Amino acid sequence: MSITCEDLMGLKHFQSIKLLAGHSGIHRTVTWPYVVITPSVEEWLNSGEILFIINSNEHNMSNWEFLKRIIIDCSSKRISGIVLVGSVSDLDSIPQNVLKLSDDYATPLYAMPWDLKLINVTKEIIDLIVSDKNIQKKREIFIERLLFSEGDTADSLHDYAILHSIPVKSLHFIFSLTVTQTILSEGNAAVSETMSILKSIGELNGNRFPIIMIPSGDTIIGFCSVDSDIQVTHAVDYITAIYKLLITKYTPRHYALAFGSPYLSLADMSLSYKESKQALYFIKKTNPENHIARFDTLTLYRLFFDINDFIPKSASLFVDKNLKTLMDYDEKNGSELITTLKFFLQHNCNLIKTADALYIHRNTLIYRLNIIKRTLNDNLDSALTRMSLFLSILYHEFTQSSN
């Protein structure tokens, strides 16, 4: 998925390197090791590098202002961490204000002794990054074939997974996690950062239900494979719990999590993916608590998606037949008859509850309902009529938002 500072701490040569400060930033993604050889480094960095700063005459460890400047200047570049290479006496004398600055910017700050060969450390990091990229590339190809390839069969997809050690079980589903443009505009690193957090938390899951995730624009697409229906429930609960941890960093409106239905065949993952996107649309439309939706629990809206795909013209004619006179009246008079009717039907034709929901007086509601009945030339006594009107209103809202 991506290598983080925490991953580096498990490497053989990194065992002798001590984490001094910036513990809260160990989930940052590491893109490459970079050895600092100039007083200014910001213009040479992209994002995600781990910096090795060597005690030299030009910027020796006694000049801690140099290090503080790097921590501050590189915060906008989102460097993954800093490794100080020097003698034990130098490293033991790091001022507290430097350590605090590292904590404040959540920048992991490490101490590396002179006798540890830098070439061995950087080579081990590079090997890990390259290996991870190769694994991630195979997973990206697998998910792309799952979702977008029309020529692959369930057997060919399964064979690819086995060949590249991608764990697949008997029941599979797709989930989508979107990050809003609000976060992306804050530095365009939210998806990468979210992926790192998901990876770190996801490793606690082990192999109970394997989860593979890849970034795609402002969305993280996830594939999960389990053994049974009960494990689907457990996996959804687990992914949802991770999501709820994420929204402690950003408000729920910055994220949305949607699940497609589970299927036995890998060949049906494109359908599960389509369902997850439809569930994301449902979140955008209805704004449910925590911005979470499962396609298989969308009830009536599942039917609306199919209607909109296969018989949109017939559905539009149905809506016009039931609502056009009310819509024309609202447009001509600036009234809210459609909204009033929706709330009235939604509250089972209860006058008191409807008036409370609309924040209007009961007599005002009765006045509006009388206009509705005259305009429709119907007294609304028939349950079938009320159902047709309510479905028409919901489908009209659904298609208007879609357009």
KASUL-V839270 format. One record per residue. N is the residue number from 1. OMEGA is omega as a letter, one per 20 degrees, with the letter a starting at -180 (none if undefined). BURIAL is 1 if it has 24 or more other ideal C-beta (glycine too) atoms within 12 Angstrom, else 0. Layout:
n->N omega->OMEGA burial->BURIAL
n->N omega->OMEGA burial->BURIAL
This chain:
n->1 omega->r burial->1
n->2 omega->a burial->1
n->3 omega->r burial->1
n->4 omega->r burial->1
n->5 omega->r burial->1
n->6 omega->r burial->1
n->7 omega->a burial->1
n->8 omega->a burial->1
n->9 omega->r burial->1
n->10 omega->r burial->0
n->11 omega->a burial->1
n->12 omega->a burial->0
n->13 omega->a burial->1
n->14 omega->a burial->1
n->15 omega->a burial->0
n->16 omega->a burial->0
n->17 omega->a burial->1
n->18 omega->r burial->0
n->19 omega->a burial->1
n->20 omega->a burial->1
n->21 omega->r burial->1
n->22 omega->a burial->1
n->23 omega->a burial->0
n->24 omega->a burial->0
n->25 omega->a burial->1
n->26 omega->r burial->1
n->27 omega->r burial->1
n->28 omega->r burial->1
n->29 omega->r burial->1
n->30 omega->a burial->1
n->31 omega->a burial->1
n->32 omega->r burial->1
n->33 omega->a burial->1
n->34 omega->r burial->1
n->35 omega->a burial->1
n->36 omega->a burial->1
n->37 omega->r burial->0
n->38 omega->r burial->0
n->39 omega->r burial->0
n->40 omega->a burial->0
n->41 omega->a burial->1
n->42 omega->a burial->1
n->43 omega->a burial->0
n->44 omega->a burial->0
n->45 omega->r burial->1
n->46 omega->r burial->0
n->47 omega->r burial->1
n->48 omega->r burial->1
n->49 omega->r burial->1
n->50 omega->a burial->1
n->51 omega->r burial->1
n->52 omega->a burial->1
n->53 omega->a burial->1
n->54 omega->r burial->1
n->55 omega->a burial->1
n->56 omega->r burial->0
n->57 omega->a burial->0
n->58 omega->r burial->0
n->59 omega->a burial->1
n->60 omega->a burial->0
n->61 omega->r burial->1
n->62 omega->r burial->0
n->63 omega->a burial->0
n->64 omega->r burial->1
n->65 omega->r burial->0
n->66 omega->a burial->1
n->67 omega->r burial->1
n->68 omega->r burial->1
n->69 omega->r burial->0
n->70 omega->r burial->1
n->71 omega->a burial->1
n->72 omega->a burial->0
n->73 omega->a burial->1
n->74 omega->a burial->1
n->75 omega->r burial->1
n->76 omega->r burial->0
n->77 omega->r burial->1
n->78 omega->r burial->1
n->79 omega->a burial->1
n->80 omega->a burial->1
n->81 omega->a burial->1
n->82 omega->r burial->1
n->83 omega->r burial->1
n->84 omega->a burial->1
n->85 omega->a burial->1
n->86 omega->r burial->1
n->87 omega->a burial->0
n->88 omega->a burial->0
n->89 omega->r burial->0
n->90 omega->a burial->1
n->91 omega->r burial->1
n->92 omega->a burial->0
n->93 omega->r burial->0
n->94 omega->a burial->1
n->95 omega->a burial->0
n->96 omega->a burial->0
n->97 omega->r burial->0
n->98 omega->r burial->1
n->99 omega->r burial->1
n->100 omega->r burial->0
n->101 omega->r burial->1
n->102 omega->r burial->1
n->103 omega->a burial->0
n->104 omega->a burial->0
n->105 omega->a burial->1
n->106 omega->r burial->1
n->107 omega->r burial->1
n->108 omega->a burial->1
n->109 omega->a burial->1
n->110 omega->r burial->1
n->111 omega->a burial->1
n->112 omega->a burial->1
n->113 omega->a burial->1
n->114 omega->a burial->0
n->115 omega->r burial->0
n->116 omega->a burial->1
n->117 omega->a burial->0
n->118 omega->a burial->1
n->119 omega->r burial->0
n->120 omega->a burial->0
n->121 omega->a burial->1
n->122 omega->r burial->1
n->123 omega->a burial->0
n->124 omega->r burial->1
n->125 omega->a burial->1
n->126 omega->r burial->1
n->127 omega->a burial->0
n->128 omega->a burial->1
n->129 omega->a burial->1
n->130 omega->r burial->0
n->131 omega->r burial->0
n->132 omega->r burial->1
n->133 omega->r burial->0
n->134 omega->r burial->0
n->135 omega->a burial->0
n->136 omega->r burial->1
n->137 omega->r burial->0
n->138 omega->r burial->0
n->139 omega->r burial->1
n->140 omega->r burial->1
n->141 omega->r burial->1
n->142 omega->a burial->1
n->143 omega->r burial->1
n->144 omega->r burial->0
n->145 omega->r burial->1
n->146 omega->a burial->1
n->147 omega->a burial->1
n->148 omega->a burial->0
n->149 omega->r burial->0
n->150 omega->a burial->0
n->151 omega->a burial->0
n->152 omega->r burial->1
n->153 omega->r burial->0
n->154 omega->a burial->0
n->155 omega->a burial->0
n->156 omega->r burial->0
n->157 omega->r burial->1
n->158 omega->r burial->1
n->159 omega->r burial->0
n->160 omega->a burial->1
n->161 omega->a burial->1
n->162 omega->a burial->0
n->163 omega->a burial->0
n->164 omega->r burial->0
n->165 omega->r burial->0
n->166 omega->a burial->1
n->167 omega->r burial->1
n->168 omega->r burial->1
n->169 omega->a burial->1
n->170 omega->a burial->0
n->171 omega->a burial->1
n->172 omega->r burial->1
n->173 omega->r burial->1
n->174 omega->r burial->1
n->175 omega->a burial->1
n->176 omega->r burial->1
n->177 omega->a burial->1
n->178 omega->r burial->1
n->179 omega->a burial->1
n->180 omega->r burial->1
n->181 omega->r burial->0
n->182 omega->r burial->0
n->183 omega->a burial->1
n->184 omega->a burial->0
n->185 omega->r burial->0
n->186 omega->r burial->0
n->187 omega->r burial->0
n->188 omega->r burial->0
n->189 omega->a burial->1
n->190 omega->a burial->1
n->191 omega->r burial->1
n->192 omega->a burial->1
n->193 omega->r burial->1
n->194 omega->r burial->1
n->195 omega->a burial->1
n->196 omega->r burial->1
n->197 omega->r burial->1
n->198 omega->r burial->1
n->199 omega->a burial->1
n->200 omega->r burial->1
n->201 omega->a burial->1
n->202 omega->r burial->1
n->203 omega->r burial->0
n->204 omega->a burial->0
n->205 omega->a burial->1
n->206 omega->a burial->0
n->207 omega->r burial->0
n->208 omega->r burial->0
n->209 omega->a burial->1
n->210 omega->r burial->1
n->211 omega->r burial->1
n->212 omega->a burial->1
n->213 omega->r burial->1
n->214 omega->r burial->1
n->215 omega->r burial->1
n->216 omega->a burial->1
n->217 omega->r burial->0
n->218 omega->a burial->1
n->219 omega->r burial->1
n->220 omega->a burial->1
n->221 omega->a burial->1
n->222 omega->r burial->1
n->223 omega->r burial->1
n->224 omega->a burial->1
n->225 omega->a burial->1
n->226 omega->a burial->1
n->227 omega->a burial->0
n->228 omega->r burial->0
n->229 omega->a burial->0
n->230 omega->r burial->0
n->231 omega->r burial->1
n->232 omega->r burial->1
n->233 omega->r burial->0
n->234 omega->a burial->0
n->235 omega->r burial->1
n->236 omega->r burial->1
n->237 omega->a burial->0
n->238 omega->r burial->1
n->239 omega->r burial->1
n->240 omega->r burial->1
n->241 omega->r burial->0
n->242 omega->r burial->1
n->243 omega->a burial->1
n->244 omega->r burial->0
n->245 omega->r burial->0
n->246 omega->a burial->1
n->247 omega->r burial->1
n->248 omega->r burial->0
n->249 omega->r burial->0
n->250 omega->r burial->1
n->251 omega->a burial->0
n->252 omega->a burial->0
n->253 omega->r burial->0
n->254 omega->a burial->1
n->255 omega->r burial->1
n->256 omega->a burial->1
n->257 omega->a burial->1
n->258 omega->a burial->1
n->259 omega->r burial->1
n->260 omega->r burial->1
n->261 omega->r burial->1
n->262 omega->r burial->1
n->263 omega->r burial->1
n->264 omega->a burial->1
n->265 omega->r burial->1
n->266 omega->a burial->1
n->267 omega->a burial->0
n->268 omega->a burial->1
n->269 omega->r burial->1
n->270 omega->r burial->1
n->271 omega->r burial->1
n->272 omega->r burial->1
n->273 omega->r burial->1
n->274 omega->r burial->1
n->275 omega->r burial->1
n->276 omega->r burial->1
n->277 omega->r burial->1
n->278 omega->r burial->1
n->279 omega->r burial->1
n->280 omega->r burial->1
n->281 omega->r burial->1
n->282 omega->r burial->1
n->283 omega->r burial->1
n->284 omega->a burial->0
n->285 omega->a burial->1
n->286 omega->r burial->1
n->287 omega->a burial->0
n->288 omega->a burial->0
n->289 omega->r burial->0
n->290 omega->r burial->0
n->291 omega->r burial->1
n->292 omega->r burial->1
n->293 omega->r burial->1
n->294 omega->a burial->1
n->295 omega->a burial->1
n->296 omega->r burial->1
n->297 omega->a burial->0
n->298 omega->r burial->1
n->299 omega->a burial->0
n->300 omega->a burial->0
n->301 omega->r burial->1
n->302 omega->r burial->1
n->303 omega->a burial->0
n->304 omega->r burial->1
n->305 omega->r burial->1
n->306 omega->r burial->0
n->307 omega->a burial->1
n->308 omega->r burial->1
n->309 omega->a burial->0
n->310 omega->a burial->0
n->311 omega->a burial->0
n->312 omega->a burial->0
n->313 omega->r burial->0
n->314 omega->r burial->0
n->315 omega->r burial->1
n->316 omega->r burial->0
n->317 omega->r burial->0
n->318 omega->r burial->0
n->319 omega->a burial->1
n->320 omega->a burial->0
n->321 omega->a burial->0
n->322 omega->a burial->1
n->323 omega->a burial->1
n->324 omega->a burial->0
n->325 omega->r burial->1
n->326 omega->r burial->1
n->327 omega->r burial->1
n->328 omega->a burial->0
n->329 omega->r burial->0
n->330 omega->a burial->1
n->331 omega->a burial->0
n->332 omega->a burial->0
n->333 omega->a burial->0
n->334 omega->a burial->0
n->335 omega->a burial->0
n->336 omega->a burial->1
n->337 omega->r burial->1
n->338 omega->r burial->1
n->339 omega->r burial->1
n->340 omega->a burial->1
n->341 omega->r burial->1
n->342 omega->a burial->1
n->343 omega->r burial->1
n->344 omega->r burial->1
n->345 omega->a burial->1
n->346 omega->a burial->0
n->347 omega->r burial->0
n->348 omega->r burial->0
n->349 omega->r burial->1
n->350 omega->a burial->0
n->351 omega->a burial->1
n->352 omega->a burial->0
n->353 omega->r burial->0
n->354 omega->r burial->1
n->355 omega->r burial->0
n->356 omega->a burial->0
n->357 omega->a burial->0
n->358 omega->a burial->1
n->359 omega->r burial->0
n->360 omega->r burial->0
n->361 omega->a burial->0
n->362 omega->a burial->0
n->363 omega->r burial->0
n->364 omega->r burial->0
n->365 omega->a burial->1
n->366 omega->r burial->0
n->367 omega->r burial->0
n->368 omega->a burial->1
n->369 omega->r burial->1
n->370 omega->r burial->0
n->371 omega->r burial->1
n->372 omega->a burial->1
n->373 omega->r burial->1
n->374 omega->a burial->0
n->375 omega->r burial->1
n->376 omega->a burial->1
n->377 omega->a burial->0
n->378 omega->a burial->0
n->379 omega->r burial->0
n->380 omega->r burial->1
n->381 omega->a burial->0
n->382 omega->r burial->0
n->383 omega->a burial->0
n->384 omega->r burial->0
n->385 omega->r burial->0
n->386 omega->r burial->1
n->387 omega->a burial->0
n->388 omega->r burial->0
n->389 omega->a burial->1
n->390 omega->r burial->1
n->391 omega->r burial->1
n->392 omega->r burial->1
n->393 omega->a burial->1
n->394 omega->a burial->1
n->395 omega->r burial->1
n->396 omega->r burial->1
n->397 omega->a burial->1
n->398 omega->a burial->1
n->399 omega->r burial->1
n->400 omega->r burial->0
n->401 omega->r burial->0
n->402 omega->r burial->0
n->403 omega->none burial->0
